[in-house]
Amino acid sequence: MAYDGPMPSVTEETRGFFEAARRKVLALHRCRKCRRWYWPASACTACDNEPFLANMQWEEASGKAEIFAFIVARRTFHPQFQAPFVYGLVKTAEGPLIPCGIDVAPHEARVGLAVEAHFVELTPDYTVPRFRPVQR
């Protein structure tokens, strides 16, 4: 079935994230000066950042994370989505929190669950990262 749901909002700040996702790479912003990781950020909170995005660059992240917080959605806001589903924040191994869909059965979702990125092609132009439990 072709995807006909809402599309991600791609901005100057997030373009590199979605370009990397099309290549099936999880990318995070990283400060060129102090090497701190962000998702996404127009400026490093620790360094002088003029002009806009001057110190930030997209770098490949590990794709490893754990569930930081989540909800189980029992109603959908669009017919493309099937309830129930899990949506939440994952804390990446690099540190930043990413809001995302989490592909886990609602009764198995828990804070601290180890997850990893995988990629879902919505359309030929849009691929998004989602997270699922680490395959052992």
C-alpha positions, 0 to 999 in steps of 0.5 A: 500500500502506498504511503499517503500520510503526513510528510516530514517537515524538511527545513534548513536545519533538518535537511542533512538529517533527511538526506542521510536517512535516504542513504539509510544513515542516522545522522546527528548534528555535531559541533566542529569546535567541542564535538558535542552531539545534537539533534538537530540544532542551529547552534552549539550551546557551549560555543560561539556560533555566528553565523547560523549553523556555522559550527554544526555539521552532520555526522553519522551516528551509531544508530544505537539508543534506548527508550527514554519516554513513550506513549501508546497511541490508541487513536490515530490522527490519520488513517495511514496509521494503525492503532495502537502504536508506540511513539516516544523519545529515544536517547541515542548512544551519542546523547541527543533525544530524538522523537520518533516512531518505535516499532515495538508491541505496546505491551513490550515497550519500556523505558530503558529498552535497547533499540536501534535505528532502521529506515522506512521509505515513505516515498522515493523522496522521503525515508525516515528513521524509526527505532526497534528493539535490538535484534539479538 
